[in-house]
Amino acid sequence: MTSVSVDQSGAFTPVAAPLASDDVVEVAAIESFAALDALVGRDRVVLRAASCSDGRVFGLARQLRRRGFDGVLVVEANLLPDQLPMATSSGIDAIVISENHALRCAEPQWRLKAKGERFGYQRATGRNLFRKVG
């Protein structure tokens, strides 16, 4: 086993074989959202990011879903358990992480984060936090 797939519930599944190279798209190679249109008709897309700090993967996943992609959307990157709610909210079906990363960020951590609140930018308060100036 060289990698582990993490689903939206935080459950681990071993990945025995490498991901099909035809499905893999390097996040760094996508230069515009228009380039995503070529991916919409596929059954499966794997967005490969260099690290957990490359947040473009979430925006690209969301844009793919908005453009009509209804296949399986996988991210191949060593994301952190804290990022699972954001991934789920972005339309990502699974995250593939390395075996070593899975040892550091164990399955119970992922399951705990899957049960938490979903990611969102909206504040929990209904108050208007901005005041009129002048």
C-alpha positions in Angstrom: 0.0 0.0 0.0 1.5 3.3 -1.0 -1.5 5.6 -0.4 -4.8 5.8 1.4 -8.2 7.2 0.2 -10.2 9.3 2.7 -13.9 9.5 2.0 -16.3 12.3 3.1 -17.0 10.4 6.4 -13.2 10.3 7.2 -13.0 6.6 6.6 -9.7 5.1 5.2 -9.5 2.7 2.3 -6.1 1.4 1.1 -5.2 2.3 -2.5 -3.2 -0.6 -3.9 -2.5 0.6 -7.4 -1.4 4.1 -8.6 -4.2 6.4 -9.8 -4.8 6.2 -13.5 -2.7 8.9 -15.2 -5.4 9.7 -17.7 -7.6 10.9 -14.8 -4.8 13.1 -13.1 -4.7 16.8 -13.7 -2.0 18.9 -12.0 -3.5 21.9 -10.2 -0.5 24.0 -11.1 -1.1 23.3 -14.9 -4.7 24.8 -14.8 -4.3 28.4 -15.8 -7.9 29.5 -16.0 -11.3 28.3 -15.0 -12.1 27.9 -18.7 -9.6 25.1 -18.9 -11.9 23.1 -16.6 -14.6 22.9 -19.3 -12.5 20.1 -21.0 -12.8 18.0 -17.8 -16.6 18.3 -17.4 -17.5 15.3 -19.5 -15.1 12.8 -17.7 -16.3 10.1 -15.4 -13.5 10.8 -12.9 -11.0 13.7 -12.3 -8.1 13.6 -9.9 -6.7 17.0 -9.0 -3.1 16.6 -7.9 -1.8 19.4 -5.6 1.8 19.7 -4.5 0.9 20.3 -0.8 -1.9 20.9 1.7 -1.2 24.7 1.4 -2.3 24.8 -2.3 -5.8 26.1 -1.7 -6.5 26.3 -5.4 -7.6 22.7 -5.3 -10.8 23.7 -3.4 -11.7 26.5 -5.8 -11.0 24.3 -8.9 -13.2 21.5 -7.4 -16.0 24.0 -6.8 -15.8 25.4 -10.3 -15.8 22.0 -11.8 -19.0 21.1 -10.0 -20.6 24.5 -11.0 -19.7 23.8 -14.6 -21.7 20.6 -14.5 -19.1 17.9 -13.6 -21.0 15.1 -12.0 -18.4 12.3 -11.9 -16.1 11.3 -9.1 -13.8 14.1 -8.0 -10.7 13.1 -6.1 -7.9 15.2 -4.7 -4.4 13.7 -4.5 -2.5 15.7 -1.9 -1.5 15.4 1.7 -4.3 17.5 3.0 -5.0 17.8 6.8 -8.0 16.5 8.6 -9.0 20.1 9.3 -9.4 20.6 5.6 -12.0 17.7 5.2 -15.1 19.9 5.7 -13.8 22.4 3.1 -13.1 19.6 0.7 -16.6 18.1 1.2 -18.2 21.6 0.7 -16.2 22.0 -2.5 -17.6 18.9 -4.0 -14.7 16.6 -3.5 -15.6 12.9 -3.1 -12.3 11.6 -1.8 -8.8 12.6 -0.8 -5.8 10.4 -1.6 -2.9 10.8 0.9 0.4 9.0 1.3 0.8 6.1 3.7 3.2 8.1 5.8 0.8 11.0 6.0 -1.9 8.6 7.1 0.3 7.5 9.9 0.7 11.1 11.1 -2.9 12.1 10.6 -4.7 8.9 11.7 -8.2 7.9 10.7 -9.9 8.9 14.0 -8.7 12.5 13.4 -10.4 12.5 9.9 -13.6 10.9 11.3 -13.8 13.5 14.0 -13.5 16.4 11.5 -16.1 14.8 9.3 -18.6 15.0 12.1 -18.0 18.7 12.7 -19.5 21.7 11.2 -19.3 22.2 7.5 -17.0 24.9 6.1 -18.4 28.2 5.2 -17.5 31.9 5.1 -20.8 33.1 6.6 -20.6 34.4 10.1 -22.8 32.7 12.8 -24.2 36.1 13.9 -27.1 38.0 12.3 -25.7 41.3 13.5 -24.5 43.9 11.0 -20.8 44.1 11.9 -20.2 47.1 9.6 -21.2 50.6 10.7 -22.0 53.5 8.5 -19.2 56.0 8.3 -19.9 59.7 7.9 
